[in-house]
Amino acid sequence: MTSLVRALALKPRFYDNLLDSFHSRAIKLERLAALWTQAVLRLFPAPLLVNGRRVMVGDGIKSPSAARRCPP
């Protein structure tokens, strides 16, 4: 999440609200994943193929970080 806040140059005070939104029932993870895949394929129209299949890498780490305060 911290990387997202930095990449979008968001003010640190928005960090908690952004984090809370990911726990909302309003976000449909399947739809979000589909939209993310579409965006990646538009940005990288010639993806890496292994045995004829596209290779996409995502960060799936689910353990909390050691940082006490994540915003910059």
All heavy atoms as a GROMACS GRO file, in nm:
protein
  565
    1MET      N    1   0.082  -0.119   0.000
    1MET     CA    2   0.000   0.000   0.000
    1MET      C    3   0.087   0.126   0.000
    1MET      O    4   0.055   0.221  -0.067
    1MET     CB    5  -0.092  -0.003   0.122
    1MET     CG    6  -0.188   0.109   0.128
    1MET     SD    7  -0.298   0.121  -0.012
    1MET     CE    8  -0.390  -0.026   0.005
    2THR      N    9   0.197   0.121   0.074
    2THR     CA   10   0.284   0.238   0.081
    2THR      C   11   0.336   0.275  -0.057
    2THR      O   12   0.343   0.393  -0.092
    2THR     CB   13   0.402   0.210   0.176
    2THR    OG1   14   0.350   0.175   0.303
    2THR    CG2   15   0.489   0.333   0.193
    3SER      N   16   0.370   0.175  -0.137
    3SER     CA   17   0.419   0.201  -0.273
    3SER      C   18   0.314   0.271  -0.356
    3SER      O   19   0.345   0.361  -0.434
    3SER     CB   20   0.460   0.071  -0.341
    3SER     OG   21   0.564   0.011  -0.271
    4LEU      N   22   0.189   0.232  -0.339
    4LEU     CA   23   0.079   0.295  -0.413
    4LEU      C   24   0.063   0.441  -0.371
    4LEU      O   25   0.048   0.529  -0.455
    4LEU     CB   26  -0.051   0.218  -0.387
    4LEU     CG   27  -0.176   0.266  -0.459
    4LEU    CD1   28  -0.158   0.257  -0.610
    4LEU    CD2   29  -0.296   0.186  -0.416
    5VAL      N   30   0.071   0.466  -0.242
    5VAL     CA   31   0.059   0.604  -0.192
    5VAL      C   32   0.171   0.690  -0.250
    5VAL      O   33   0.149   0.801  -0.296
    5VAL     CB   34   0.061   0.606  -0.037
    5VAL    CG1   35   0.075   0.747   0.016
    5VAL    CG2   36  -0.064   0.541   0.017
    6ARG      N   37   0.292   0.636  -0.250
    6ARG     CA   38   0.406   0.712  -0.304
    6ARG      C   39   0.395   0.730  -0.455
    6ARG      O   40   0.420   0.839  -0.507
    6ARG     CB   41   0.536   0.640  -0.270
    6ARG     CG   42   0.574   0.655  -0.127
    6ARG     CD   43   0.712   0.597  -0.102
    6ARG     NE   44   0.740   0.604   0.040
    6ARG     CZ   45   0.795   0.509   0.110
    6ARG    NH1   46   0.830   0.396   0.052
    6ARG    NH2   47   0.818   0.523   0.239
    7ALA      N   48   0.358   0.624  -0.527
    7ALA     CA   49   0.348   0.631  -0.673
    7ALA      C   50   0.245   0.733  -0.718
    7ALA      O   51   0.264   0.801  -0.818
    7ALA     CB   52   0.316   0.493  -0.730
    8LEU      N   53   0.136   0.743  -0.645
    8LEU     CA   54   0.030   0.838  -0.680
    8LEU      C   55   0.049   0.974  -0.616
    8LEU      O   56  -0.033   1.063  -0.636
    8LEU     CB   57  -0.107   0.780  -0.640
    8LEU     CG   58  -0.147   0.651  -0.710
    8LEU    CD1   59  -0.278   0.598  -0.654
    8LEU    CD2   60  -0.157   0.672  -0.861
    9ALA      N   61   0.158   0.988  -0.538
    9ALA     CA   62   0.189   1.114  -0.469
    9ALA      C   63   0.073   1.160  -0.382
    9ALA      O   64   0.039   1.278  -0.378
    9ALA     CB   65   0.230   1.222  -0.570
   10LEU      N   66   0.011   1.064  -0.312
   10LEU     CA   67  -0.100   1.097  -0.223
   10LEU      C   68  -0.048   1.152  -0.092
   10LEU      O   69   0.060   1.116  -0.046
   10LEU     CB   70  -0.184   0.972  -0.196
   10LEU     CG   71  -0.251   0.907  -0.316
   10LEU    CD1   72  -0.322   0.780  -0.274
   10LEU    CD2   73  -0.348   1.003  -0.382
   11LYS      N   74  -0.126   1.236  -0.032
   11LYS     CA   75  -0.090   1.289   0.099
   11LYS      C   76  -0.103   1.177   0.202
   11LYS      O   77  -0.197   1.097   0.196
   11LYS     CB   78  -0.180   1.406   0.135
   11LYS     CG   79  -0.160   1.526   0.044
   11LYS     CD   80  -0.243   1.641   0.093
   11LYS     CE   81  -0.246   1.758   0.005
   11LYS     NZ   82  -0.138   1.813  -0.057
   12PRO      N   83  -0.010   1.169   0.297
   12PRO     CA   84  -0.014   1.062   0.397
   12PRO      C   85  -0.146   1.051   0.472
   12PRO      O   86  -0.186   0.942   0.513
   12PRO     CB   87   0.100   1.098   0.492
   12PRO     CG   88   0.195   1.176   0.408
   12PRO     CD   89   0.108   1.252   0.311
   13ARG      N   90  -0.219   1.161   0.485
   13ARG     CA   91  -0.344   1.156   0.562
   13ARG      C   92  -0.450   1.070   0.493
   13ARG      O   93  -0.549   1.029   0.554
   13ARG     CB   94  -0.396   1.296   0.589
   13ARG     CG   95  -0.446   1.367   0.465
   13ARG     CD   96  -0.510   1.501   0.502
   13ARG     NE   97  -0.578   1.557   0.390
   13ARG     CZ   98  -0.550   1.673   0.335
   13ARG    NH1   99  -0.456   1.748   0.384
   13ARG    NH2  100  -0.617   1.716   0.232
   14PHE      N  101  -0.434   1.042   0.363
   14PHE     CA  102  -0.529   0.959   0.290
   14PHE      C  103  -0.498   0.810   0.300
   14PHE      O  104  -0.575   0.727   0.252
   14PHE     CB  105  -0.535   0.999   0.143
   14PHE     CG  106  -0.584   1.141   0.122
   14PHE    CD1  107  -0.508   1.232   0.052
   14PHE    CD2  108  -0.706   1.181   0.173
   14PHE    CE1  109  -0.552   1.362   0.034
   14PHE    CE2  110  -0.750   1.312   0.155
   14PHE     CZ  111  -0.674   1.402   0.085
   15TYR      N  112  -0.386   0.775   0.359
   15TYR     CA  113  -0.342   0.636   0.366
   15TYR      C  114  -0.446   0.547   0.434
   15TYR      O  115  -0.482   0.442   0.381
   15TYR     CB  116  -0.209   0.628   0.440
   15TYR     CG  117  -0.157   0.488   0.457
   15TYR    CD1  118  -0.088   0.425   0.355
   15TYR    CD2  119  -0.178   0.418   0.574
   15TYR    CE1  120  -0.040   0.296   0.369
   15TYR    CE2  121  -0.131   0.288   0.590
   15TYR     CZ  122  -0.062   0.229   0.487
   15TYR     OH  123  -0.016   0.101   0.502
   16ASP      N  124  -0.496   0.587   0.551
   16ASP     CA  125  -0.592   0.504   0.624
   16ASP      C  126  -0.722   0.485   0.545
   16ASP      O  127  -0.777   0.375   0.542
   16ASP     CB  128  -0.624   0.565   0.761
   16ASP     CG  129  -0.509   0.548   0.858
   16ASP    OD1  130  -0.432   0.450   0.843
   16ASP    OD2  131  -0.496   0.632   0.948
   17ASN      N  132  -0.770   0.590   0.482
   17ASN     CA  133  -0.893   0.579   0.402
   17ASN      C  134  -0.874   0.483   0.285
   17ASN      O  135  -0.962   0.402   0.254
   17ASN     CB  136  -0.938   0.715   0.350
   17ASN     CG  137  -0.986   0.805   0.460
   17ASN    OD1  138  -1.021   0.760   0.568
   17ASN    ND2  139  -0.987   0.934   0.434
   18LEU      N  140  -0.759   0.493   0.220
   18LEU     CA  141  -0.730   0.404   0.108
   18LEU      C  142  -0.721   0.259   0.156
   18LEU      O  143  -0.776   0.169   0.095
   18LEU     CB  144  -0.601   0.446   0.040
   18LEU     CG  145  -0.562   0.371  -0.086
   18LEU    CD1  146  -0.671   0.384  -0.193
   18LEU    CD2  147  -0.430   0.422  -0.139
   19LEU      N  148  -0.656   0.239   0.268
   19LEU     CA  149  -0.642   0.105   0.324
   19LEU      C  150  -0.779   0.048   0.361
   19LEU      O  151  -0.809  -0.069   0.333
   19LEU     CB  152  -0.553   0.110   0.447
   19LEU     CG  153  -0.507  -0.023   0.504
   19LEU    CD1  154  -0.430  -0.102   0.401
   19LEU    CD2  155  -0.422   0.001   0.627
   20ASP      N  156  -0.864   0.129   0.420
   20ASP     CA  157  -0.999   0.085   0.457
   20ASP      C  158  -1.081   0.044   0.334
   20ASP      O  159  -1.162  -0.048   0.341
   20ASP     CB  160  -1.074   0.194   0.534
   20ASP     CG  161  -1.018   0.216   0.673
   20ASP    OD1  162  -0.946   0.126   0.723
   20ASP    OD2  163  -1.046   0.322   0.732
   21SER      N  164  -1.060   0.113   0.223
   21SER     CA  165  -1.140   0.083   0.103
   21SER      C  166  -1.114  -0.059   0.051
   21SER      O  167  -1.200  -0.120  -0.008
   21SER     CB  168  -1.113   0.185  -0.007
   21SER     OG  169  -0.984   0.165  -0.063
   22PHE      N  170  -0.996  -0.113   0.077
   22PHE     CA  171  -0.966  -0.248   0.031
   22PHE      C  172  -1.036  -0.354   0.113
   22PHE      O  173  -1.043  -0.470   0.074
   22PHE     CB  174  -0.815  -0.272   0.030
   22PHE     CG  175  -0.749  -0.211  -0.090
   22PHE    CD1  176  -0.692  -0.085  -0.082
   22PHE    CD2  177  -0.744  -0.279  -0.210
   22PHE    CE1  178  -0.632  -0.029  -0.192
   22PHE    CE2  179  -0.686  -0.222  -0.322
   22PHE     CZ  180  -0.628  -0.097  -0.312
   23HIS      N  181  -1.089  -0.317   0.229
   23HIS     CA  182  -1.163  -0.411   0.312
   23HIS      C  183  -1.314  -0.396   0.294
   23HIS      O  184  -1.391  -0.467   0.358
   23HIS     CB  185  -1.127  -0.391   0.460
   23HIS     CG  186  -0.983  -0.420   0.488
   23HIS    ND1  187  -0.931  -0.546   0.489
   23HIS    CD2  188  -0.879  -0.337   0.513
   23HIS    CE1  189  -0.803  -0.542   0.515
   23HIS    NE2  190  -0.768  -0.416   0.529
   24SER      N  191  -1.353  -0.307   0.206
   24SER     CA  192  -1.494  -0.280   0.182
   24SER      C  193  -1.558  -0.392   0.100
   24SER      O  194  -1.498  -0.448   0.010
   24SER     CB  195  -1.509  -0.148   0.106
   24SER     OG  196  -1.640  -0.132   0.060
   25ARG      N  197  -1.684  -0.423   0.132
   25ARG     CA  198  -1.759  -0.520   0.052
   25ARG      C  199  -1.797  -0.462  -0.083
   25ARG      O  200  -1.840  -0.535  -0.173
   25ARG     CB  201  -1.884  -0.564   0.128
   25ARG     CG  202  -1.850  -0.650   0.247
   25ARG     CD  203  -1.974  -0.698   0.318
   25ARG     NE  204  -2.034  -0.583   0.389
   25ARG     CZ  205  -2.161  -0.571   0.420
   25ARG    NH1  206  -2.245  -0.666   0.389
   25ARG    NH2  207  -2.204  -0.465   0.483
   26ALA      N  208  -1.781  -0.332  -0.102
   26ALA     CA  209  -1.816  -0.267  -0.228
   26ALA      C  210  -1.716  -0.302  -0.339
   26ALA      O  211  -1.750  -0.293  -0.457
   26ALA     CB  212  -1.822  -0.116  -0.210
   27ILE      N  213  -1.596  -0.342  -0.303
   27ILE     CA  214  -1.496  -0.378  -0.402
   27ILE      C  215  -1.513  -0.524  -0.440
   27ILE      O  216  -1.510  -0.612  -0.355
   27ILE     CB  217  -1.353  -0.350  -0.350
   27ILE    CG1  218  -1.334  -0.200  -0.334
   27ILE    CG2  219  -1.249  -0.410  -0.444
   27ILE    CD1  220  -1.198  -0.160  -0.286
   28LYS      N  221  -1.533  -0.548  -0.568
   28LYS     CA  222  -1.549  -0.683  -0.620
   28LYS      C  223  -1.412  -0.728  -0.672
   28LYS      O  224  -1.364  -0.681  -0.776
   28LYS     CB  225  -1.650  -0.687  -0.734
   28LYS     CG  226  -1.784  -0.625  -0.700
   28LYS     CD  227  -1.855  -0.702  -0.589
   28LYS     CE  228  -1.991  -0.642  -0.562
   28LYS     NZ  229  -2.027  -0.639  -0.424
   29LEU      N  230  -1.346  -0.818  -0.600
   29LEU     CA  231  -1.210  -0.857  -0.632
   29LEU      C  232  -1.197  -0.921  -0.770
   29LEU      O  233  -1.099  -0.896  -0.841
   29LEU     CB  234  -1.155  -0.950  -0.525
   29LEU     CG  235  -1.133  -0.884  -0.388
   29LEU    CD1  236  -1.076  -0.986  -0.290
   29LEU    CD2  237  -1.040  -0.765  -0.399
   30GLU      N  238  -1.294  -1.001  -0.811
   30GLU     CA  239  -1.287  -1.062  -0.944
   30GLU      C  240  -1.290  -0.956  -1.053
   30GLU      O  241  -1.216  -0.963  -1.151
   30GLU     CB  242  -1.400  -1.162  -0.963
   30GLU     CG  243  -1.381  -1.288  -0.881
   30GLU     CD  244  -1.493  -1.389  -0.905
   30GLU    OE1  245  -1.568  -1.376  -1.003
   30GLU    OE2  246  -1.503  -1.481  -0.823
   31ARG      N  247  -1.376  -0.857  -1.036
   31ARG     CA  248  -1.386  -0.748  -1.136
   31ARG      C  249  -1.259  -0.664  -1.135
   31ARG      O  250  -1.209  -0.626  -1.240
   31ARG     CB  251  -1.509  -0.662  -1.105
   31ARG     CG  252  -1.530  -0.549  -1.202
   31ARG     CD  253  -1.569  -0.601  -1.339
   31ARG     NE  254  -1.595  -0.488  -1.426
   31ARG     CZ  255  -1.560  -0.485  -1.554
   31ARG    NH1  256  -1.507  -0.589  -1.610
   31ARG    NH2  257  -1.585  -0.378  -1.625
   32LEU      N  258  -1.208  -0.635  -1.017
   32LEU     CA  259  -1.084  -0.557  -1.005
   32LEU      C  260  -0.969  -0.630  -1.073
   32LEU      O  261  -0.891  -0.569  -1.146
   32LEU     CB  262  -1.053  -0.531  -0.858
   32LEU     CG  263  -0.929  -0.448  -0.828
   32LEU    CD1  264  -0.939  -0.309  -0.890
   32LEU    CD2  265  -0.908  -0.437  -0.678
   33ALA      N  266  -0.958  -0.761  -1.052
   33ALA     CA  267  -0.852  -0.840  -1.115
   33ALA      C  268  -0.867  -0.839  -1.267
   33ALA      O  269  -0.767  -0.828  -1.339
   33ALA     CB  270  -0.854  -0.983  -1.062
   34ALA      N  271  -0.989  -0.849  -1.317
   34ALA     CA  272  -1.012  -0.846  -1.462
   34ALA      C  273  -0.973  -0.711  -1.521
   34ALA      O  274  -0.909  -0.705  -1.626
   34ALA     CB  275  -1.159  -0.878  -1.492
   35LEU      N  276  -1.010  -0.604  -1.454
   35LEU     CA  277  -0.974  -0.470  -1.502
   35LEU      C  278  -0.824  -0.448  -1.498
   35LEU      O  279  -0.766  -0.386  -1.588
   35LEU     CB  280  -1.046  -0.363  -1.419
   35LEU     CG  281  -1.196  -0.355  -1.441
   35LEU    CD1  282  -1.261  -0.263  -1.336
   35LEU    CD2  283  -1.227  -0.306  -1.582
   36TRP      N  284  -0.760  -0.499  -1.393
   36TRP     CA  285  -0.614  -0.486  -1.380
   36TRP      C  286  -0.546  -0.562  -1.496
   36TRP      O  287  -0.454  -0.510  -1.558
   36TRP     CB  288  -0.567  -0.540  -1.245
   36TRP     CG  289  -0.419  -0.530  -1.228
   36TRP    CD1  290  -0.330  -0.630  -1.234
   36TRP    CD2  291  -0.344  -0.411  -1.203
   36TRP    NE1  292  -0.204  -0.583  -1.214
   36TRP    CE2  293  -0.209  -0.448  -1.195
   36TRP    CE3  294  -0.379  -0.277  -1.187
   36TRP    CZ2  295  -0.108  -0.356  -1.171
   36TRP    CZ3  296  -0.278  -0.186  -1.163
   36TRP    CH2  297  -0.145  -0.225  -1.156
   37THR      N  298  -0.594  -0.680  -1.525
   37THR     CA  299  -0.537  -0.759  -1.634
   37THR      C  300  -0.553  -0.687  -1.768
   37THR      O  301  -0.460  -0.680  -1.848
   37THR     CB  302  -0.604  -0.898  -1.640
   37THR    OG1  303  -0.584  -0.963  -1.515
   37THR    CG2  304  -0.546  -0.982  -1.752
   38GLN      N  305  -0.670  -0.629  -1.791
   38GLN     CA  306  -0.692  -0.553  -1.914
   38GLN      C  307  -0.596  -0.435  -1.925
   38GLN      O  308  -0.539  -0.409  -2.032
   38GLN     CB  309  -0.836  -0.500  -1.920
   38GLN     CG  310  -0.938  -0.607  -1.946
   38GLN     CD  311  -1.081  -0.552  -1.939
   38GLN    OE1  312  -1.103  -0.432  -1.921
   38GLN    NE2  313  -1.178  -0.641  -1.952
   39ALA      N  314  -0.576  -0.364  -1.813
   39ALA     CA  315  -0.486  -0.248  -1.814
   39ALA      C  316  -0.342  -0.293  -1.842
   39ALA      O  317  -0.272  -0.230  -1.922
   39ALA     CB  318  -0.493  -0.176  -1.679
   40VAL      N  319  -0.299  -0.401  -1.780
   40VAL     CA  320  -0.163  -0.451  -1.802
   40VAL      C  321  -0.143  -0.491  -1.948
   40VAL      O  322  -0.040  -0.458  -2.009
   40VAL     CB  323  -0.132  -0.570  -1.708
   40VAL    CG1  324  -0.004  -0.641  -1.748
   40VAL    CG2  325  -0.124  -0.521  -1.564
   41LEU      N  326  -0.242  -0.558  -2.005
   41LEU     CA  327  -0.229  -0.602  -2.144
   41LEU      C  328  -0.231  -0.484  -2.242
   41LEU      O  329  -0.173  -0.492  -2.350
   41LEU     CB  330  -0.338  -0.703  -2.179
   41LEU     CG  331  -0.322  -0.837  -2.107
   41LEU    CD1  332  -0.442  -0.928  -2.137
   41LEU    CD2  333  -0.192  -0.905  -2.145
   42ARG      N  334  -0.296  -0.375  -2.205
   42ARG     CA  335  -0.291  -0.255  -2.291
   42ARG      C  336  -0.154  -0.188  -2.280
   42ARG      O  337  -0.101  -0.137  -2.378
   42ARG     CB  338  -0.400  -0.156  -2.249
   42ARG     CG  339  -0.534  -0.194  -2.302
   42ARG     CD  340  -0.635  -0.082  -2.288
   42ARG     NE  341  -0.768  -0.136  -2.305
   42ARG     CZ  342  -0.863  -0.130  -2.213
   42ARG    NH1  343  -0.842  -0.070  -2.098
   42ARG    NH2  344  -0.981  -0.184  -2.235
   43LEU      N  345  -0.100  -0.184  -2.158
   43LEU     CA  346   0.031  -0.120  -2.138
   43LEU      C  347   0.146  -0.204  -2.194
   43LEU      O  348   0.246  -0.150  -2.240
   43LEU     CB  349   0.055  -0.097  -1.988
   43LEU     CG  350  -0.033   0.009  -1.922
   43LEU    CD1  351  -0.016   0.005  -1.771
   43LEU    CD2  352   0.001   0.147  -1.976
   44PHE      N  353   0.130  -0.336  -2.190
   44PHE     CA  354   0.234  -0.426  -2.238
   44PHE      C  355   0.171  -0.524  -2.338
   44PHE      O  356   0.140  -0.638  -2.304
   44PHE     CB  357   0.295  -0.504  -2.120
   44PHE     CG  358   0.348  -0.414  -2.013
   44PHE    CD1  359   0.274  -0.391  -1.897
   44PHE    CD2  360   0.471  -0.350  -2.026
   44PHE    CE1  361   0.321  -0.308  -1.797
   44PHE    CE2  362   0.519  -0.267  -1.928
   44PHE     CZ  363   0.445  -0.246  -1.813
   45PRO      N  364   0.153  -0.479  -2.463
   45PRO     CA  365   0.081  -0.559  -2.561
   45PRO      C  366   0.154  -0.686  -2.606
   45PRO      O  367   0.093  -0.774  -2.665
   45PRO     CB  368   0.061  -0.463  -2.678
   45PRO     CG  369   0.163  -0.358  -2.661
   45PRO     CD  370   0.191  -0.348  -2.515
   46ALA      N  371   0.283  -0.698  -2.577
   46ALA     CA  372   0.359  -0.818  -2.616
   46ALA      C  373   0.415  -0.883  -2.488
   46ALA      O  374   0.534  -0.874  -2.460
   46ALA     CB  375   0.471  -0.782  -2.712
   47PRO      N  376   0.329  -0.949  -2.411
   47PRO     CA  377   0.375  -1.006  -2.284
   47PRO      C  378   0.468  -1.124  -2.303
   47PRO      O  379   0.473  -1.185  -2.410
   47PRO     CB  380   0.245  -1.050  -2.217
   47PRO     CG  381   0.154  -1.080  -2.330
   47PRO     CD  382   0.190  -0.980  -2.438
   48LEU      N  383   0.541  -1.156  -2.198
   48LEU     CA  384   0.628  -1.273  -2.197
   48LEU      C  385   0.542  -1.398  -2.204
   48LEU      O  386   0.442  -1.411  -2.132
   48LEU     CB  387   0.709  -1.273  -2.068
   48LEU     CG  388   0.797  -1.396  -2.043
   48LEU    CD1  389   0.907  -1.404  -2.147
   48LEU    CD2  390   0.855  -1.390  -1.902
   49LEU      N  391   0.580  -1.489  -2.293
   49LEU     CA  392   0.508  -1.615  -2.307
   49LEU      C  393   0.599  -1.731  -2.265
   49LEU      O  394   0.716  -1.734  -2.300
   49LEU     CB  395   0.463  -1.638  -2.451
   49LEU     CG  396   0.364  -1.537  -2.510
   49LEU    CD1  397   0.338  -1.568  -2.657
   49LEU    CD2  398   0.235  -1.537  -2.432
   50VAL      N  399   0.544  -1.824  -2.190
   50VAL     CA  400   0.614  -1.946  -2.153
   50VAL      C  401   0.520  -2.061  -2.189
   50VAL      O  402   0.407  -2.067  -2.139
   50VAL     CB  403   0.650  -1.949  -2.003
   50VAL    CG1  404   0.709  -2.084  -1.964
   50VAL    CG2  405   0.746  -1.836  -1.969
   51ASN      N  406   0.567  -2.149  -2.276
   51ASN     CA  407   0.484  -2.260  -2.324
   51ASN      C  408   0.351  -2.211  -2.380
   51ASN      O  409   0.246  -2.272  -2.358
   51ASN     CB  410   0.461  -2.364  -2.215
   51ASN     CG  411   0.588  -2.433  -2.173
   51ASN    OD1  412   0.679  -2.451  -2.253
   51ASN    ND2  413   0.596  -2.471  -2.047
   52GLY      N  414   0.355  -2.096  -2.448
   52GLY     CA  415   0.235  -2.042  -2.511
   52GLY      C  416   0.138  -1.973  -2.416
   52GLY      O  417   0.028  -1.935  -2.456
   53ARG      N  418   0.177  -1.955  -2.290
   53ARG     CA  419   0.088  -1.889  -2.192
   53ARG      C  420   0.150  -1.759  -2.145
   53ARG      O  421   0.271  -1.750  -2.126
   53ARG     CB  422   0.064  -1.982  -2.074
   53ARG     CG  423  -0.001  -2.114  -2.118
   53ARG     CD  424  -0.032  -2.199  -2.003
   53ARG     NE  425  -0.156  -2.149  -1.945
   53ARG     CZ  426  -0.220  -2.208  -1.848
   53ARG    NH1  427  -0.173  -2.319  -1.794
   53ARG    NH2  428  -0.332  -2.160  -1.801
   54ARG      N  429   0.066  -1.658  -2.126
   54ARG     CA  430   0.113  -1.528  -2.076
   54ARG      C  431   0.164  -1.543  -1.934
   54ARG      O  432   0.105  -1.614  -1.852
   54ARG     CB  433   0.000  -1.426  -2.075
   54ARG     CG  434  -0.044  -1.383  -2.209
   54ARG     CD  435  -0.151  -1.275  -2.194
   54ARG     NE  436  -0.204  -1.241  -2.323
   54ARG     CZ  437  -0.329  -1.263  -2.362
   54ARG    NH1  438  -0.415  -1.316  -2.277
   54ARG    NH2  439  -0.369  -1.231  -2.481
   55VAL      N  440   0.271  -1.470  -1.904
   55VAL     CA  441   0.325  -1.469  -1.768
   55VAL      C  442   0.298  -1.332  -1.709
   55VAL      O  443   0.339  -1.230  -1.764
   55VAL     CB  444   0.477  -1.497  -1.768
   55VAL    CG1  445   0.531  -1.485  -1.628
   55VAL    CG2  446   0.506  -1.633  -1.826
   56MET      N  447   0.224  -1.329  -1.599
   56MET     CA  448   0.195  -1.205  -1.529
   56MET      C  449   0.235  -1.224  -1.383
   56MET      O  450   0.206  -1.327  -1.324
   56MET     CB  451   0.047  -1.169  -1.539
   56MET     CG  452   0.001  -1.148  -1.682
   56MET     SD  453  -0.171  -1.103  -1.694
   56MET     CE  454  -0.158  -0.930  -1.659
   57VAL      N  455   0.303  -1.127  -1.329
   57VAL     CA  456   0.351  -1.137  -1.191
   57VAL      C  457   0.274  -1.038  -1.105
   57VAL      O  458   0.253  -0.924  -1.144
   57VAL     CB  459   0.502  -1.106  -1.185
   57VAL    CG1  460   0.552  -1.111  -1.043
   57VAL    CG2  461   0.578  -1.203  -1.273
   58GLY      N  462   0.233  -1.084  -0.989
   58GLY     CA  463   0.164  -0.998  -0.893
   58GLY      C  464   0.218  -1.020  -0.754
   58GLY      O  465   0.276  -1.124  -0.725
   59ASP      N  466   0.203  -0.922  -0.671
   59ASP     CA  467   0.249  -0.932  -0.533
   59ASP      C  468   0.136  -0.988  -0.449
   59ASP      O  469   0.034  -0.923  -0.429
   59ASP     CB  470   0.292  -0.795  -0.483
   59ASP     CG  471   0.346  -0.798  -0.342
   59ASP    OD1  472   0.351  -0.907  -0.281
   59ASP    OD2  473   0.384  -0.692  -0.292
   60GLY      N  474   0.154  -1.107  -0.399
   60GLY     CA  475   0.048  -1.170  -0.321
   60GLY      C  476   0.085  -1.189  -0.176
   60GLY      O  477   0.029  -1.273  -0.107
   61ILE      N  478   0.179  -1.110  -0.128
   61ILE     CA  479   0.222  -1.123   0.011
   61ILE      C  480   0.108  -1.080   0.103
   61ILE      O  481   0.050  -0.973   0.087
   61ILE     CB  482   0.348  -1.037   0.038
   61ILE    CG1  483   0.463  -1.089  -0.045
   61ILE    CG2  484   0.383  -1.039   0.186
   61ILE    CD1  485   0.586  -1.002  -0.040
   62LYS      N  486   0.076  -1.163   0.201
   62LYS     CA  487  -0.036  -1.133   0.290
   62LYS      C  488   0.008  -1.111   0.434
   62LYS      O  489  -0.073  -1.095   0.522
   62LYS     CB  490  -0.137  -1.246   0.286
   62LYS     CG  491  -0.203  -1.258   0.151
   62LYS     CD  492  -0.311  -1.361   0.150
   62LYS     CE  493  -0.372  -1.364   0.012
   62LYS     NZ  494  -0.492  -1.439   0.005
   63SER      N  495   0.137  -1.108   0.459
   63SER     CA  496   0.184  -1.086   0.595
   63SER      C  497   0.206  -0.936   0.616
   63SER      O  498   0.247  -0.866   0.524
   63SER     CB  499   0.313  -1.163   0.623
   63SER     OG  500   0.415  -1.118   0.536
   64PRO      N  501   0.182  -0.887   0.736
   64PRO     CA  502   0.200  -0.744   0.762
   64PRO      C  503   0.347  -0.706   0.759
   64PRO      O  504   0.434  -0.788   0.788
   64PRO     CB  505   0.141  -0.724   0.901
   64PRO     CG  506   0.144  -0.858   0.964
   64PRO     CD  507   0.133  -0.958   0.853
   65SER      N  508   0.372  -0.582   0.723
   65SER     CA  509   0.511  -0.535   0.721
   65SER      C  510   0.557  -0.501   0.862
   65SER      O  511   0.477  -0.489   0.955
   65SER     CB  512   0.524  -0.412   0.632
   65SER     OG  513   0.455  -0.304   0.690
   66ALA      N  514   0.687  -0.485   0.875
   66ALA     CA  515   0.745  -0.454   1.006
   66ALA      C  516   0.736  -0.305   1.040
   66ALA      O  517   0.764  -0.265   1.151
   66ALA     CB  518   0.890  -0.500   1.009
   67ALA      N  519   0.697  -0.224   0.941
   67ALA     CA  520   0.692  -0.080   0.962
   67ALA      C  521   0.583  -0.040   1.060
   67ALA      O  522   0.474  -0.098   1.061
   67ALA     CB  523   0.669  -0.010   0.829
   68ARG      N  524   0.612   0.054   1.143
   68ARG     CA  525   0.513   0.105   1.238
   68ARG      C  526   0.419   0.204   1.170
   68ARG      O  527   0.300   0.201   1.188
   68ARG     CB  528   0.583   0.175   1.356
   68ARG     CG  529   0.656   0.081   1.443
   68ARG     CD  530   0.558   0.023   1.544
   68ARG     NE  531   0.630  -0.064   1.634
   68ARG     CZ  532   0.589  -0.182   1.672
   68ARG    NH1  533   0.476  -0.229   1.626
   68ARG    NH2  534   0.658  -0.254   1.754
   69ARG      N  535   0.478   0.294   1.091
   69ARG     CA  536   0.400   0.393   1.020
   69ARG      C  537   0.437   0.384   0.874
   69ARG      O  538   0.550   0.411   0.838
   69ARG     CB  539   0.428   0.532   1.073
   69ARG     CG  540   0.385   0.547   1.219
   69ARG     CD  541   0.395   0.688   1.260
   69ARG     NE  542   0.296   0.762   1.181
   69ARG     CZ  543   0.269   0.886   1.198
   69ARG    NH1  544   0.329   0.954   1.291
   69ARG    NH2  545   0.180   0.948   1.123
   70CYS      N  546   0.343   0.347   0.790
   70CYS     CA  547   0.375   0.325   0.650
   70CYS      C  548   0.380   0.449   0.564
   70CYS      O  549   0.460   0.455   0.473
   70CYS     CB  550   0.277   0.225   0.591
   70CYS     SG  551   0.300   0.059   0.656
   71PRO      N  552   0.297   0.551   0.585
   71PRO     CA  553   0.304   0.666   0.495
   71PRO      C  554   0.439   0.735   0.503
   71PRO      O  555   0.503   0.736   0.608
   71PRO     CB  556   0.194   0.760   0.546
   71PRO     CG  557   0.103   0.673   0.620
   71PRO     CD  558   0.188   0.564   0.679
   72PRO      N  559   0.487   0.791   0.390
   72PRO     CA  560   0.618   0.859   0.388
   72PRO      C  561   0.620   0.981   0.476
   72PRO      O  562   0.526   1.041   0.507
   72PRO     CB  563   0.636   0.896   0.242
   72PRO     CG  564   0.503   0.885   0.177
   72PRO     CD  565   0.418   0.799   0.265
   0.00000   0.00000   0.00000
